[in-house]
């Protein structure tokens, strides 16, 4: 595909400025104009891409320079944007906020530079007038390699307020590409880890995205935003689109031609998954089948391996516990030695109990909700061999939860976490690999190939 796909990065001076509303609304507004829109999110967040998918009809994808490395940002972007007319990238936190102690790494600015994409700065103007020029000037001039191509003013009170803001920004030399009035907040409820995922409120989420699209269409100069995106030029570095590796398995027996079934937990309780994981498993020769642990009482027929990603099992603990037939099926599969990969929510589901309610009992551990938020990037190394990785394999991950598991690791931990306070965490037992760490398998494609190979031979 062409590496000159039109693109914009939607950023802000800080969290809470309105960039999710603007980015999602802009995606939907462009789609309503007949454009094929590629949606992207900077950072590890799983929830915003769900709203992006509603807005565009395409899978929302993440661009994380910490988890995947800067060298994969361009290829992963081009992979997601294949066949699209325009791409919109929603930033994370403030424009220049990245991985703690790592400089610009994984910041919105870093990703914008890697993509050579113009930035549109969303500014909450509710408590300022002329000062907005100093704010925008500071962000636009901080890094000469970051091109701030325009600003969208959010929470503007009146015509007079807008006039003052525009006069100030004329002096700063940054064009105003949109003005959004103060309106009742679009219905996107939050809880302990951010927005409520689309899978839990689909009808209401559709209405919310439509409201965002209407707000952006009414208040923004869509032709000017599209023209800015089309001026982006080529993605630097001669990047080619990322692609899952081709299967490397060579059958030696007739029954080995059959693709092993890898079941992936989904539904409202398990919504955290990167699209590339399914693509890598499929490329490695698996037949990937989704199931819902809240509804399905059996694993998919012929399940040879199980992947349980992140989500909110603590919200659905009663329903998960009540589905005793599936809990038993999961325990039996794990007991057989079949490969099971569980991250965060999946780890909780495999424990004996969660907040006092019986879970699958695969791990001799208990889980509970806490008041403490555990959040941040992690640099990890595989402590021993597992169905996912050989001992010594280094991967980067992300933790984001308000739960605790006791004990925090098994006799064979999953990962050794490097850094100022080294520790081990997670569980490796027979075919089970369970951990709090969210990882992006595109950074280490051998993980998916190893898992599928174990599904064939277990």
Secondary structure by P-SEA (a helix, b strand, c coil): ccccccbbbbbcccccccaaaaaaaaaaaaaaaccbbbbbbccccccaaaaaaaacccbbbbbbcccccccaaaaaaaaaaccccbbbbbbccccccccccccccccaaaaaaaacbbbbbbbcccccccaaaaaaaaaacccccccccbbbbcccccaaaaaaaaaaaaaacccccccccccccccccccccccccccccaaaaaaaaaaaaaaaaaccaaaaaaaaaaaccccccccccccccccccccccccccbbbbbbbbbccccccccaaaaaaaaaaccbbbbbbccccccccccccbbbbbbcccccaaaaaaaaaaaaaaaaaaaaaccbbbbcaaaaaaaccccccccccccccbbbbbccbbbbbbbbbbcccccccccccbbbbbcccccccccccccccccccccccccbbbbbbcccbbbccccccccccaaaaaaaaaaaacc
